[in-house]
Amino acid sequence: MAGEAWMMRLTTVMLAVLMLAGCGRVGPPRPPGPPEAVTFPRAYPAPPPMPVEGETIRR
C-alpha cells in the first residue's frame, strides 16, 4: 500500500511539472506584430485629484 501511494504521488508531481513546463515562453513578454504597428504600452491618464475635506464633488 505504501508503495502505491508513493507511486501515485510521484505520478501527480511529474504530471504537474510537465503541464507547467509548457506554460509561457522564455524571455520577456513582447507584443505581437511589427514594432512600428504596436500601439501599446500607453500611459493611462492621471486620476482626478482627491477632493479637499469639506469640498463637494462636481460631475
N, C-alpha and C positions, 0 to 999 in steps of 0.2 A: 504494500500500500504506500509506504513512504517513497518508494521508487517511482510510482505512478504520479504522485503529487509533484515530485521534483521535476519529472519529465514534462508535466503539464505547465508548470511554472516557467521552465526553460523555453518551451514552445511559445508561450504567450509573450515572453520578453523578446524572443527572436522575431516574432511576427510584428510586435510594436516597433522594434528597431528598424526592420525592413520597410514598414509603412512610413515612418518618419524620415528615413533616409531619402525617400523620393520627393519630399516636400521642398519646394523652393529651388533657387538656382544659386550657384556660387557667385559671390561678388555683390557689390552694392546694387540696389534697385535702379533700373533705368526705364524711362518712359518709352513706350512703343513709338515707332516711326522715326523718320529722319530728324536730326536735331533742329533744322530750320522750321519744321512743321509743329514742333512741340510748343504748346501754349501754356504749359504749367511747369513748374510751380509758380503760382502767383501769390502775392501778399494779400491777405484779407484786409478789408477796411477796418480802421480802428473803431472800437465800440464807442457809443456816445459817452460823454463824461458822466460820472455818478452825480446825482443831484446833491446840492448842499443841504444840510439839515434845515428843515423848515421850508424848503423850496418845493413847489409842486411840479409835477412832470407834465409838460405840454406835448401833445401829439398832434 
